[in-house]
């Protein structure tokens, strides 16, 4: 039941694990009826998504609310303790508590404020945190961009020079009806070449890795459950080795943090094609072996894809299907 009068301070409390559009509706309802709204995010060390990350998402999704994180170590059924702590966290009792749960009545009574029940039957927004965690793909339409960035499956295509990574990335994205991220390193290299700069340093590769990752994260927010990436920071480590002749700890450390759910390594059996930027025909087969060794030494599943253009697409789709990625057509 919606309040007739506007309140001063409203509170919304929960785990928000993760904060879906049902939560957004709840908080926006509170914002519509309060001068000030504080959202309390309850977090535990073992949560699958850290509380600070969830809080950051909420600050982006509902910028009009204040968001705070508390250490959730209390009995969830002890409304009196939760009310006492809420007053301590806020510095005073709120004027209203907004929830979609029955516990709100007892919690509000101990706070001495009004309980506003919002969409208890989930008729306005049919969603729950449990459902999102259990099947993110099925709940995709109930996620805002930050959650899509987190839950999107990333298929990363890597390979030596002129082995068809870009072609496969473009083809695979079309098959999956989703977006793909181009190789920023190529764009960066073209800019250097246009300026007549043929000297590289490690800082440039770190910049490439960071920019590539930023573009991936942005694209994941607009993706259709799966994002296709033409290389990533993991591959930048090997490109650094190829041009610098050694590994750099900063680039390697950043590369280890690259997010990927599947790597596809393009075969080096196809003819080398000179496009005006490439200069690594002499090292292509050796670099392919570097990729095999690097992929074999990490935990993300990977698969070699070779053969004709159509065969590569089929092998890629098969690899995606084996892992049970959502939204992938059967090869």
C-alpha positions in Angstrom: 0.0 0.0 0.0 1.5 3.3 -1.0 1.8 6.1 1.6 -0.5 9.1 1.2 2.0 11.6 2.5 5.6 12.2 1.5 8.2 11.0 4.1 11.5 12.5 5.1 13.8 9.5 5.4 13.0 6.2 3.8 15.1 2.9 4.1 15.4 -0.1 1.8 17.4 -3.0 3.2 18.5 -6.2 1.6 21.2 -8.4 0.1 20.6 -7.3 -3.4 22.3 -10.4 -4.6 22.2 -9.2 -7.3 20.3 -5.9 -7.6 17.7 -6.6 -10.4 14.9 -4.5 -11.8 12.6 -5.6 -9.0 14.9 -4.0 -6.6 15.2 -0.9 -8.8 11.3 -0.6 -8.8 11.3 -0.9 -5.0 14.0 1.8 -4.5 12.5 4.1 -7.1 9.1 3.7 -5.3 10.8 4.8 -2.1 12.4 7.8 -3.9 9.0 8.8 -5.2 7.7 9.0 -1.6 10.7 10.2 0.4 12.9 13.3 0.6 15.9 11.0 1.2 16.4 7.3 0.7 19.2 5.2 2.2 19.7 1.7 0.8 21.5 -0.7 3.1 23.3 -3.5 1.4 24.0 -6.5 3.7 27.2 -8.4 2.8 29.0 -11.5 4.0 32.6 -12.6 3.2 31.3 -15.7 1.3 28.8 -13.9 -1.0 29.2 -14.9 -4.7 29.2 -11.2 -5.6 31.0 -8.9 -3.1 28.8 -6.4 -1.3 30.9 -3.4 -2.4 30.4 -4.4 -6.1 26.6 -4.7 -5.5 26.6 -1.3 -3.8 28.4 0.2 -6.8 25.9 -1.2 -9.1 23.0 0.3 -7.1 24.7 3.7 -7.0 24.7 3.6 -10.8 21.2 2.1 -11.2 19.5 4.4 -8.7 21.7 7.5 -8.4 19.1 9.4 -6.3 19.6 7.0 -3.4 22.3 6.9 -0.8 23.9 3.4 -0.6 25.8 2.0 2.4 27.3 -1.5 3.1 27.0 -3.3 6.4 28.6 -6.5 7.7 25.8 -9.0 7.8 26.5 -11.1 10.9 23.1 -10.9 12.6 20.2 -13.4 12.9 18.0 -12.6 9.9 14.9 -13.4 12.0 15.7 -11.0 14.8 13.9 -7.9 13.7 14.6 -6.1 17.0 18.4 -6.4 16.5 18.1 -5.3 12.9 16.0 -2.3 13.9 18.5 -1.3 16.6 21.4 -1.6 14.2 19.5 0.4 11.5 19.0 3.3 13.9 22.7 3.1 14.8 23.8 3.0 11.2 21.6 5.9 10.2 22.0 8.0 13.3 18.2 8.1 13.8 15.1 6.1 13.0 13.7 6.4 9.5 10.2 7.6 8.7 9.4 4.6 6.5 10.7 1.2 5.5 10.1 0.0 2.0 10.1 -3.8 1.4 8.5 -6.5 -0.7 8.6 -9.0 2.2 6.4 -9.8 5.2 9.3 -9.3 7.6 8.8 -5.5 7.0 5.9 -5.3 9.4 7.9 -6.4 12.5 11.0 -4.6 11.4 9.1 -1.3 11.0 7.3 -1.8 14.3 10.6 -2.0 16.2 11.8 1.0 14.3 8.6 2.9 15.2 8.0 3.8 11.6 5.6 3.0 8.7 6.1 -0.1 6.6 5.4 0.3 2.9 4.8 -3.0 1.1 5.8 -2.8 -2.6 4.8 -5.4 -5.1 4.8 -8.3 -2.6 3.4 -10.7 -5.2 5.9 -9.7 -7.8 3.2 -8.7 -10.2 4.8 -5.5 -11.5 8.3 -7.0 -11.8 8.4 -10.8 -11.8 11.9 -11.4 -10.7 14.1 -12.5 -7.7 17.8 -12.6 -6.9 17.6 -16.4 -6.6 16.2 -16.6 -10.1 18.9 -14.3 -11.5 21.7 -16.3 -9.9 20.2 -19.6 -11.0 19.6 -18.7 -14.6 21.0 -15.3 -15.6 20.2 -15.8 -19.3 16.5 -16.4 -18.6 16.3 -13.3 -16.5 18.3 -11.1 -18.9 15.5 -8.7 -19.4 15.4 -8.0 -15.7 19.0 -6.9 -15.6 20.4 -3.4 -15.9 23.7 -2.9 -17.8 26.1 -3.4 -14.8 24.6 -6.8 -14.2 24.8 -7.7 -17.9 28.5 -6.8 -17.8 29.0 -9.2 -14.9 26.9 -12.1 -16.2 27.6 -12.0 -20.0 29.7 -15.0 -21.1 32.8 -13.9 -22.9 34.1 -15.9 -25.9 37.6 -14.7 -26.7 39.3 -15.4 -30.0 43.0 -15.3 -30.0 45.7 -16.3 -32.5 48.9 -15.3 -34.3 49.0 -12.7 -37.0 46.8 -13.4 -40.1 45.1 -16.4 -38.7 41.5 -15.2 -39.1 40.7 -14.0 -35.6 38.7 -10.9 -36.8 36.8 -12.9 -39.5 35.8 -15.5 -36.9 34.8 -12.9 -34.3 32.6 -11.1 -36.8 31.0 -14.3 -38.1 30.5 -15.8 -34.7 28.8 -12.6 -33.4 26.4 -12.7 -36.3 25.6 -16.4 -35.6 24.9 -15.6 -31.9 23.1 -12.4 -32.7 25.3 -10.4 -30.3 28.0 -7.8 -30.3 31.7 -8.2 -30.7 34.8 -6.2 -29.7 37.4 -5.4 -32.2 41.2 -5.6 -31.5 42.3 -2.3 -30.0 46.0 -3.2 -30.5 45.5 -3.1 -34.3 44.0 0.4 -34.1 46.8 1.5 -31.8 49.5 0.0 -34.1 47.9 1.7 -37.2 48.2 5.1 -35.4 51.8 4.5 -34.6 52.6 3.5 -38.2 50.8 6.6 -39.5 53.1 8.7 -37.4 56.2 6.8 -38.5 56.7 5.5 -35.0 58.2 2.0 -35.2 59.5 1.8 -31.6 57.5 0.1 -28.9 57.7 0.2 -25.1 56.0 -1.8 -22.4 53.8 1.0 -21.2 52.1 1.0 -24.6 51.1 -2.6 -24.3 49.7 -2.0 -20.8 47.7 0.9 -22.3 46.4 -1.5 -25.0 45.4 -4.1 -22.5 43.5 -1.6 -20.4 41.7 0.0 -23.3 40.8 -3.4 -24.7 39.3 -4.4 -21.3 37.4 -1.2 -21.0 35.9 -1.7 -24.4 35.0 -5.3 -23.6 33.2 -4.2 -20.4 31.3 -1.5 -22.2 30.2 -4.0 -24.9 29.2 -6.6 -22.4 26.6 -4.2 -21.1 24.9 -4.2 -24.6 25.5 -7.9 -25.4 22.9 -10.6 -25.9 24.1 -13.0 -23.1 27.3 -13.8 -25.0 30.0 -11.3 -26.0 32.6 -12.2 -28.7 36.0 -10.6 -28.2 38.7 -10.4 -30.9 41.6 -10.8 -28.5 41.9 -9.6 -24.9 44.5 -8.6 -22.3 45.6 -12.3 -21.9 46.8 -12.2 -25.5 48.4 -8.8 -25.1 51.1 -10.6 -22.9 52.2 -12.6 -26.0 52.1 -9.6 -28.3 54.4 -7.8 -25.9 56.7 -10.8 -26.0 56.6 -10.8 -29.8 57.5 -7.1 -30.2 59.7 -6.5 -27.1 61.4 -9.9 -26.9 60.6 -10.4 -23.2 57.7 -10.5 -20.8 56.8 -7.5 -18.7 55.5 -8.3 -15.2 53.0 -5.4 -15.3 51.5 -6.5 -18.6 51.5 -10.2 -17.5 49.8 -9.4 -14.2 47.1 -7.4 -16.0 46.7 -10.2 -18.5 46.1 -12.7 -15.7 43.0 -10.7 -14.7 41.4 -10.9 -18.2 37.8 -12.1 -18.0 37.0 -15.0 -20.3 34.7 -18.0 -20.3 36.1 -19.7 -23.5 39.1 -19.1 -25.6 39.1 -20.0 -29.3 42.5 -20.3 -30.9 42.6 -19.8 -34.7 44.8 -22.2 -36.6 47.9 -21.0 -38.5 47.3 -23.3 -41.5 45.8 -20.6 -43.7 48.0 -18.5 -46.1 49.5 -15.3 -44.6 47.8 -12.2 -46.0 49.7 -8.9 -46.0 47.3 -6.0 -45.3 49.8 -3.2 -45.0 50.1 -3.4 -41.2 51.4 -7.0 -40.7 55.0 -7.8 -40.3 55.1 -11.1 -38.5 54.9 -13.8 -41.2 58.4 -15.1 -40.2 57.3 -15.6 -36.6 53.6 -16.7 -37.1 54.0 -20.4 -36.5 56.2 -19.8 -33.5 53.7 -17.4 -32.0 50.9 -19.9 -32.6 52.9 -22.3 -30.4 53.2 -19.6 -27.7 49.4 -19.4 -27.7 49.1 -23.2 -27.4 51.4 -23.2 -24.4 49.9 -20.2 -22.7 46.3 -21.5 -23.1 47.4 -24.9 -21.9 48.8 -23.3 -18.7 45.6 -21.5 -17.6 42.2 -22.7 -16.4 39.7 -21.2 -18.9 38.5 -23.8 -21.4 39.9 -23.4 -24.9 39.7 -25.0 -28.3 41.7 -24.9 -31.5 39.5 -23.9 -34.5 40.9 -24.5 -38.0 39.8 -25.3 -41.5 37.4 -23.4 -43.8 35.5 -20.3 -42.7 32.3 -22.3 -42.3 34.1 -25.1 -40.4 35.6 -22.7 -38.0 32.2 -21.3 -37.2 30.8 -24.8 -36.6 33.7 -25.7 -34.3 33.3 -22.5 -32.4 29.5 -23.1 -31.9 30.2 -26.7 -30.8 32.6 -25.5 -28.2 30.1 -22.9 -26.9 27.3 -25.5 -26.9 29.4 -28.0 -24.9 29.9 -25.4 -22.2 26.1 -24.8 -22.1 26.3 -21.1 -22.8 22.9 -19.4 -23.0 21.4 -18.2 -26.2 23.8 -20.2 -28.4 22.3 -21.9 -31.5 23.1 -25.6 -31.8 25.9 -26.0 -34.3 
